[in-house]
Amino acid sequence: MRLFFFLTVFVFLASSISSKAQHTFPYQLSNQVDFPLLGTGILTTGVAIYLDRRVEPLLEEQIGILEIDRILGFDRYSIRHYSNAGHQLSNVTALSSIAFPFALLLDKENREHSGELLLITLEGALINAGLINLTKTVVRRPRPFVYNGSAPLELKLKQEARYSFFSGHTAVSSYFTFAGAQMYNDIYPDSRYKSTVWVTAAVLPLITGYGRMRAGKHFPSDVLVGYGVGALLGVLVPRLHRL
């Protein structure tokens, strides 16, 4: 399974270095764009760290009175699952996704602009992480495994059992794949591999989200929101830097 996903990423790498970059690099850094983005990421992360210290784990009595009937019908899918294989699958796909933007640096012409590419990627990743953690600490939604009798009680009593909304793994996977695809699209506008890159970028975080649901870590709604947030940032942040 791991080999499959690393081979998928290799397809992206190969298409990157086999395409001729346009003569004019499409991105430019500016104080008007970069400072607000970095500031937003730092601020949301700082607030999330502060609020995290105030989140108390669920008590056994609180777990006992949780009502499954209050969960939307399509979200109940995740309650039935508690799979370590699903957890491992989501870890592999999320980590594989991070390679997408950095694969562009295999092209020598892009390495001349490595500072710009790395900063753009960092800005979006920082905002993405800040939004993930801030939302988790504010919403405090119990994870699906809290409702599942197969999951161990000691896990349900941990603080992280309250951090279901929204899916961080899916948002991270979605951000990096869509950011990489958007950058590829902008740097290689005439590449015949663009469709393949975009399809791969869209599918990989879906597999990540599926793994999170099978692991009982997230509800479908958590995954959908995480996918949307990550994809939006992945497309928006590079575009804000376009010439």
ABEGO torsion letter per residue (X at the ends): XAAAAAAAAAAAAAAAAABBBBABBABBBBAAAAAAAAAAAAAAAAAAAAAAAABBBBBAAAAAABBAAABBAAAAAAAABBBAAAAAAAAAAAAAAAAAAAAAAABAAAAAAAAAAAAAAAAAAAAAAAAAAAAAAAAGBBBAAAABAABBAAAAABAAAABAOBBAAAAAAAAAAAAAAAAAAAABAABAAAAAAAAAAAAAAAAAAAAAAAAGABBAAAAAAAAAAAAAAAAAAAAAABX
